[in-house]
Amino acid sequence: MTAPAACVGADDAGDARARILLCSVGLSPQIVTEAVYALGVQAQPAWRPTRLCLLTTSAAAPGLELAVLAPGAALDRLALAWRAPWAAKLRETAVVHTVATPSGDLSDGVELATFADASVALVRELTVEPSAALHVCLAGGRKSAAAAMALAVALYGRKQDRLSHIVVDDPYAAHPLFFFPTPDASPLLGRDGRMIDARSAVVRLITCRFPGCALLRRPPRETMRKRSRPPRPRSTA
């Protein structure tokens, strides 16, 4: 089925000057390196982010910093394994936006609304620059957080912006020590006690279409008035 013209999400985002990766992150910070790998290493052609923005909760932020962003952590290991210096630069310039709630999580509608407001504000901010392209990954955090982020992209996403989900096959999905597929053998102890190899992991990037409401905004009122004015009848005299 052909998607409506207003839907955005499948075509190439073009050669944007700034490529911003925004991830929602919960208690499984692996989603960050999985997304970086899927976009910058696995994708053909590669889409290498130049900026990394992470939206998370106060309960998840410490684990994210320790596992992914600390020197020598997952982003540095990915850069070293895949000879990707651009990934190391992402770690150095990454910005973590922490949503503070009473529980530290999104445990009720009020806390979800706080996260949704933060999502909308951040996506709106990141889509201001016309020459930048934004890629939003929904795979991390609670489903309610992903829904809030998707709505924000639907409101402000432009032609060059993208929305995606990451799927990792078992037995690597949510494995606490798996952060990205490796080019060489990298044995891990599976949750069932059997040995697995990170080199064999499959990470799939699924592009999600969104309605692109920013493309459907009404023209200025004066322009609408001119367009709606009926033609004057010609004189027969």
C-alpha positions, 0 to 999 in steps of 0.5 A: 500500500502506498503511504500518503504523501504527508507521511514521512520516514522512508526516503533518504534524509539527505546530506544534512549538515548536522545529524542528531540522534535522539534516544529515549532511554530507560533502565536498559542503556544498551539501546544507545549503542545499538542505535549508533551501531545500526545507523552508523555501522550497519546501515547502507548508506551509513547515517553517522550522527554528529550529535547525541541527545538522550532523554531519560529519567532520574532513575535511569540516568546514573546507569546510562552515564556509567554503562555508555558515556563514561570513558572506556564504556560502551560508546568508546568500545564501539568506536574502538571495535569498529574503528569509528572515531566519530562514535568516540566524539559522540560520547564526548559531546553527548547531552543527557536530558533528565526528566525529574519526577517524584518516583524517579520513573514514570509511575502515573499519568502525572509523571508521564505528562511531565515526560511528554512535555519534555519530549515535545519541548526537546523535539521542537528545539532540535527541529528548529535548524533547517539544515539539521536532520533529526533521527529519533529512536523509540526503543528505550524506556517504557512504552508510554514514553515511546508513545510520547516521543512519537507524538512529539515527532508527529507534531514537529518532524520535517521531511529530513527527520526520521523515527525508528525502533530497534529490534534485537533478536534473542538471546541478546535482547536485554542482555545486560552485557550486550551493547552492540554486535562485534566484528570479532569473536566476543563470548558472553554468558547467556542468561540460560548459562550457555555461551553466546557470541556478540559477533553473531547478534542481529540488530534490526532498525525499523523505520516508522512513518509519521504523519508530519504535521509540520508539513500540513500546517495551514498557510498564512491567513492572508494567503488563505483569504486570497485563495478562497476569494471567488472569481469576479464575474465578467461584465457582459456589457 
